[in-house]
Amino acid sequence: MSELLSIYLMQSIYLRMRQNRTISGQTGNKPVERQQTGRNILTMKSRLRFALLIPLAALLGCTLPSTPSTTGTAPTGNWDNWQIQAGTSITSPPAGLYFVGAIQFQGTQSAAVFTSAGPVGSGPATVLDFLGTYNPTGAVDLLPATTNSAAYGIGFTEPSTNTVIPIGIVSGCVYPLDYTGVECLALISLSPAVGVQIASLNGTYVGTLTDSSSPTLSGTAALVLTQSTAPNSSGQFPLSGTITFPSGSGFGTAPLAGTVLGEAISLSDPSAAPNSPSITFTASANPAATQITVTNLAYMGSGTSATFTGVLTRQ
């Protein structure tokens, strides 16, 4: 593909994205012809198809005046826990570029708050806010909530089940819904990428936990969890519950509190009573939230310690 053709395609695609980027079909200074699908901005499938035609090296330095659009306002619908990452599979913890946190849909609007980190070596994780559009057919488009956010655009079609799906991610000159300044046309397609919605962790999970250094402490354990319906400011969903240790350990039942972020679960004993045991719990959930893989359940008491691993299944 020639450089001139690459530039033409990038300009055409991005101008179309900017012209269609509105909420509830409203536009700014220029009339915009609505797509037959009623989408406010490009569908994930269209964006991915066009992105394949754009060489990553074809970055433009020019700017064009933008078409103002209706100010994006946060929706008020239910929040869902998501993990999105570069590559072809979901890993725990996520590797490379990732976005983990909460996505919300309401009417024709969408919003998200993610804890995100770029490719290895590009810096620590940061919190990013997004606002965008939602189509009743399930098409989701997310853009930076402010010009101070990292410049990423995310698009996908909402799945009917907790299955891994392809995600469209672009970086570069990506702007908020209500941006009205001049814009460059430099866009980079970050593909492949995948994402998955993780179901709520409400219920009782039972299974065998093993302490490899002290096998006599091993046995059946039970974890009871309740997940908040709303995330905190980092996109994490608060969790509370109890852990009942294997009976052979003599550790009994203890309270736990913490968060789930994407597939990652982090809990500890919130009581912090003087001379009480220290309990930390690190695990990951499968997307359907039917299993929790415990990578480290540490109990440290006066003169006693144990570290358990294993798999707990929802009852």
Order of alpha helices (4+ residues) and beta strands (2+ residues): alpha-alpha-beta-beta-beta-beta-beta-beta-beta-beta-beta-beta-beta-beta-beta-beta-beta-beta-beta-beta-beta-beta
